[in-house]
Amino acid sequence: MEGDGAVALVLFILGFFFPILWCICFCVYSSSDDDSARTLSKVGLVLFILMTLLSVVFVVIAVIIIIIVYVCIIVAAVNESDFNN
């Protein structure tokens, strides 16, 4: 279809602000006759997967850090109360 590359490019660029558009771009243009649309859709899918994995990793790291901080606070509070008694 004429103009697939231009629309795929717009979806690809907007995907940096709304990553779900990369997935939509892949679903729509992965079987396009336009080489640039197909390439952008595949790169968009890779970026969507990468963004999703990085988000999960960052959330897990944040939860681990929060747990470590809370444990340190609780241990410090218990040690302080034992010291005062």
MDTraj code that builds the backbone (N, CA, C; nanometers):
import mdtraj as md
import numpy as np

residues = "MET GLU GLY ASP GLY ALA VAL ALA LEU VAL LEU PHE ILE LEU GLY PHE PHE PHE PRO ILE LEU TRP CYS ILE CYS PHE CYS VAL TYR SER SER SER ASP ASP ASP SER ALA ARG THR LEU SER LYS VAL GLY LEU VAL LEU PHE ILE LEU MET THR LEU LEU SER VAL VAL PHE VAL VAL ILE ALA VAL ILE ILE ILE ILE ILE VAL TYR VAL CYS ILE ILE VAL ALA ALA VAL ASN GLU SER ASP PHE ASN ASN".split()
xyz = np.array([
    [0.0846, -0.1188, 0.0000],
    [0.0000, 0.0000, 0.0000],
    [0.0888, 0.1247, 0.0000],
    [0.0462, 0.2241, -0.0723],
    [0.1217, 0.3489, -0.0832],
    [0.1172, 0.4254, 0.0490],
    [0.2313, 0.4713, 0.0962],
    [0.2354, 0.5525, 0.2175],
    [0.2523, 0.4734, 0.3455],
    [0.2706, 0.3415, 0.3342],
    [0.2907, 0.2610, 0.4551],
    [0.4155, 0.3047, 0.5311],
    [0.5205, 0.3366, 0.4574],
    [0.6458, 0.3767, 0.5211],
    [0.6312, 0.5034, 0.6028],
    [0.5560, 0.5994, 0.5517],
    [0.5380, 0.7264, 0.6234],
    [0.4574, 0.7065, 0.7512],
    [0.3509, 0.6285, 0.7427],
    [0.2682, 0.6037, 0.8614],
    [0.3459, 0.5204, 0.9630],
    [0.4211, 0.4218, 0.9153],
    [0.5028, 0.3403, 1.0055],
    [0.6083, 0.4259, 1.0748],
    [0.6649, 0.5218, 1.0022],
    [0.7636, 0.6121, 1.0615],
    [0.7007, 0.6981, 1.1703],
    [0.5809, 0.7484, 1.1459],
    [0.5112, 0.8288, 1.2472],
    [0.4824, 0.7443, 1.3710],
    [0.4333, 0.6219, 1.3509],
    [0.4071, 0.5333, 1.4652],
    [0.5363, 0.4997, 1.5388],
    [0.6442, 0.4794, 1.4633],
    [0.7729, 0.4484, 1.5250],
    [0.8206, 0.5635, 1.6130],
    [0.8121, 0.6854, 1.5627],
    [0.8564, 0.8025, 1.6398],
    [0.7669, 0.8236, 1.7615],
    [0.6359, 0.8122, 1.7427],
    [0.5441, 0.8279, 1.8562],
    [0.5612, 0.7165, 1.9593],
    [0.6163, 0.6036, 1.9159],
    [0.6418, 0.4924, 2.0069],
    [0.7388, 0.5273, 2.1185],
    [0.8241, 0.6261, 2.0968],
    [0.9149, 0.6679, 2.2033],
    [0.8398, 0.7347, 2.3180],
    [0.7225, 0.7877, 2.2898],
    [0.6397, 0.8500, 2.3926],
    [0.5313, 0.7554, 2.4433],
    [0.4816, 0.6691, 2.3543],
    [0.3783, 0.5708, 2.3877],
    [0.4228, 0.4357, 2.3313],
    [0.5001, 0.3578, 2.4079],
    [0.5619, 0.2353, 2.3551],
    [0.4641, 0.1328, 2.2973],
    [0.3399, 0.1350, 2.3392],
    [0.2440, 0.0391, 2.2842],
    [0.2266, 0.0589, 2.1336],
    [0.2569, 0.1790, 2.0844],
    [0.2465, 0.2050, 1.9407],
    [0.3472, 0.1231, 1.8606],
    [0.4603, 0.0874, 1.9211],
    [0.5561, 0.0005, 1.8529],
    [0.4944, -0.1362, 1.8268],
    [0.4240, -0.1863, 1.9258],
    [0.3576, -0.3156, 1.9108],
    [0.2471, -0.3069, 1.8050],
    [0.1715, -0.1995, 1.8080],
    [0.0654, -0.1795, 1.7081],
    [0.1263, -0.1676, 1.5683],
    [0.2357, -0.0951, 1.5575],
    [0.3040, -0.0795, 1.4291],
    [0.3482, -0.2156, 1.3756],
    [0.3986, -0.3010, 1.4627],
    [0.4400, -0.4343, 1.4186],
    [0.3209, -0.5148, 1.3692],
    [0.2118, -0.5103, 1.4445],
    [0.0925, -0.5868, 1.4050],
    [0.0375, -0.5406, 1.2703],
    [0.0438, -0.4111, 1.2450],
    [-0.0154, -0.3572, 1.1223],
    [0.0791, -0.3717, 1.0026],
    [0.2083, -0.3463, 1.0220],
    [0.2995, -0.3342, 0.9084],
    [0.4020, -0.4466, 0.8955],
    [0.3930, -0.5519, 0.9735],
    [0.4923, -0.6595, 0.9634],
    [0.4838, -0.7332, 0.8298],
    [0.3687, -0.7330, 0.7671],
    [0.3545, -0.8011, 0.6378],
    [0.3336, -0.7020, 0.5226],
    [0.3773, -0.5795, 0.5423],
    [0.3613, -0.4761, 0.4399],
    [0.4540, -0.5030, 0.3211],
    [0.4157, -0.4531, 0.2057],
    [0.5010, -0.4640, 0.0869],
    [0.6156, -0.3633, 0.0904],
    [0.5999, -0.2583, 0.1687],
    [0.7008, -0.1525, 0.1805],
    [0.8127, -0.1997, 0.2738],
    [0.9356, -0.2023, 0.2215],
    [1.0500, -0.2497, 0.3007],
    [1.0744, -0.1636, 0.4239],
    [1.0624, -0.0326, 0.4100],
    [1.0887, 0.0553, 0.5248],
    [0.9823, 0.0367, 0.6328],
    [0.8579, 0.0146, 0.5936],
    [0.7518, -0.0083, 0.6924],
    [0.7762, -0.1389, 0.7670],
    [0.8165, -0.2432, 0.6922],
    [0.8465, -0.3720, 0.7563],
    [0.9641, -0.3596, 0.8518],
    [1.0679, -0.2886, 0.8100],
    [1.1862, -0.2706, 0.8950],
    [1.1511, -0.1922, 1.0208],
    [1.0777, -0.0840, 1.0055],
    [1.0382, -0.0037, 1.1220],
    [0.9497, -0.0840, 1.2167],
    [0.8649, -0.1694, 1.1618],
    [0.7781, -0.2489, 1.2486],
    [0.8590, -0.3501, 1.3288],
    [0.9601, -0.4104, 1.2664],
    [1.0436, -0.5082, 1.3380],
    [1.1304, -0.4400, 1.4434],
    [1.1887, -0.3269, 1.4088],
    [1.2690, -0.2517, 1.5063],
    [1.1806, -0.2041, 1.6208],
    [1.0593, -0.1616, 1.5884],
    [0.9652, -0.1195, 1.6921],
    [0.9306, -0.2324, 1.7873],
    [0.9128, -0.3533, 1.7334],
    [0.8835, -0.4678, 1.8202],
    [1.0009, -0.4977, 1.9127],
    [1.1224, -0.4927, 1.8587],
    [1.2415, -0.5153, 1.9420],
    [1.2496, -0.4101, 2.0520],
    [1.2249, -0.2848, 2.0179],
    [1.2282, -0.1783, 2.1186],
    [1.1178, -0.1960, 2.2224],
    [1.0004, -0.2407, 2.1800],
    [0.8904, -0.2648, 2.2738],
    [0.9279, -0.3745, 2.3729],
    [0.9844, -0.4838, 2.3232],
    [1.0259, -0.5936, 2.4112],
    [1.1366, -0.5469, 2.5043],
    [1.2339, -0.4746, 2.4511],
    [1.3442, -0.4241, 2.5328],
    [1.2944, -0.3291, 2.6404],
    [1.2036, -0.2394, 2.6048],
    [1.1470, -0.1441, 2.7006],
    [1.0705, -0.2178, 2.8106],
    [0.9956, -0.3193, 2.7729],
    [0.9193, -0.3967, 2.8707],
    [1.0127, -0.4693, 2.9670],
    [1.1155, -0.5342, 2.9138],
    [1.2102, -0.6061, 2.9997],
    [1.2843, -0.5110, 3.0934],
    [1.3287, -0.3973, 3.0414],
    [1.3986, -0.3005, 3.1261],
    [1.3074, -0.2446, 3.2349],
    [1.1822, -0.2228, 3.2023],
    [1.0874, -0.1733, 3.3024],
    [1.0696, -0.2741, 3.4147],
    [1.0570, -0.4004, 3.3794],
    [1.0412, -0.5050, 3.4810],
    [1.1663, -0.5135, 3.5677],
    [1.2832, -0.5082, 3.5055],
    [1.4087, -0.5148, 3.5820],
    [1.4198, -0.3968, 3.6775],
    [1.3868, -0.2774, 3.6321],
    [1.3956, -0.1597, 3.7185],
    [1.2968, -0.1669, 3.8342],
    [1.1787, -0.2197, 3.8104],
    [1.0807, -0.2344, 3.9187],
    [1.1311, -0.3353, 4.0212],
    [1.1865, -0.4461, 3.9758],
    [1.2397, -0.5470, 4.0681],
    [1.3539, -0.4883, 4.1498],
    [1.4431, -0.4145, 4.0866],
    [1.5542, -0.3517, 4.1592],
    [1.5015, -0.2512, 4.2610],
    [1.4019, -0.1730, 4.2240],
    [1.3446, -0.0749, 4.3171],
    [1.2817, -0.1439, 4.4370],
    [1.2108, -0.2533, 4.4152],
    [1.1489, -0.3271, 4.5261],
    [1.2559, -0.3853, 4.6172],
    [1.3617, -0.4390, 4.5606],
    [1.4710, -0.4940, 4.6421],
    [1.5351, -0.3843, 4.7257],
    [1.5594, -0.2684, 4.6677],
    [1.6190, -0.1571, 4.7426],
    [1.5269, -0.1126, 4.8550],
    [1.3976, -0.1033, 4.8284],
    [1.3022, -0.0633, 4.9328],
    [1.3014, -0.1644, 5.0463],
    [1.3035, -0.2929, 5.0134],
    [1.3057, -0.3964, 5.1177],
    [1.4329, -0.3857, 5.2004],
    [1.5462, -0.3645, 5.1366],
    [1.6729, -0.3513, 5.2098],
    [1.6683, -0.2307, 5.3028],
    [1.6158, -0.1187, 5.2559],
    [1.6071, 0.0014, 5.3396],
    [1.5165, -0.0237, 5.4595],
    [1.3999, -0.0851, 5.4367],
    [1.3084, -0.1134, 5.5476],
    [1.3706, -0.2090, 5.6487],
    [1.4409, -0.3109, 5.6016],
    [1.5062, -0.4046, 5.6935],
    [1.6127, -0.3326, 5.7745],
    [1.6900, -0.2460, 5.7124],
    [1.7927, -0.1702, 5.7852],
    [1.7295, -0.0799, 5.8901],
    [1.6180, -0.0160, 5.8562],
    [1.5497, 0.0709, 5.9525],
    [1.4969, -0.0101, 6.0698],
    [1.4373, -0.1251, 6.0417],
    [1.3833, -0.2092, 6.1490],
    [1.4950, -0.2621, 6.2370],
    [1.6035, -0.3078, 6.1776],
    [1.7167, -0.3582, 6.2561],
    [1.7752, -0.2470, 6.3417],
    [1.7888, -0.1275, 6.2869],
    [1.8420, -0.0155, 6.3641],
    [1.7485, 0.0204, 6.4785],
    [1.6180, 0.0161, 6.4554],
    [1.5222, 0.0479, 6.5613],
    [1.5251, -0.0574, 6.6708],
    [1.5359, -0.1840, 6.6337],
    [1.5413, -0.2916, 6.7335],
    [1.6699, -0.2816, 6.8136],
    [1.7818, -0.2567, 6.7480],
    [1.9087, -0.2444, 6.8192],
    [1.9084, -0.1238, 6.9118],
    [1.8475, -0.0148, 6.8708],
    [1.8418, 0.1038, 6.9548],
    [1.7538, 0.0793, 7.0767],
    [1.6422, 0.0103, 7.0577],
    [1.5544, -0.0161, 7.1722],
    [1.6203, -0.1145, 7.2684],
    [1.6984, -0.2099, 7.2182],
    [1.7717, -0.3010, 7.3061],
    [1.8810, -0.2265, 7.3816],
    [1.9443, -0.1304, 7.3174],
    [2.0506, -0.0537, 7.3798],
    [1.9957, 0.0345, 7.4921],
    [1.8755, 0.0892, 7.4739],
    [1.8158, 0.1769, 7.5740],
    [1.7641, 0.0994, 7.6943],
    [1.7346, -0.0272, 7.6794],
    [1.6829, -0.1070, 7.7917],
    [1.7950, -0.1650, 7.8661],
])
top = md.Topology()
chain = top.add_chain()
for i, resn in enumerate(residues, 1):
    res = top.add_residue(resn, chain, resSeq=i)
    for name in ("N", "CA", "C"):
        top.add_atom(name, md.element.get_by_symbol(name[0]), res)
traj = md.Trajectory(xyz[None], top)
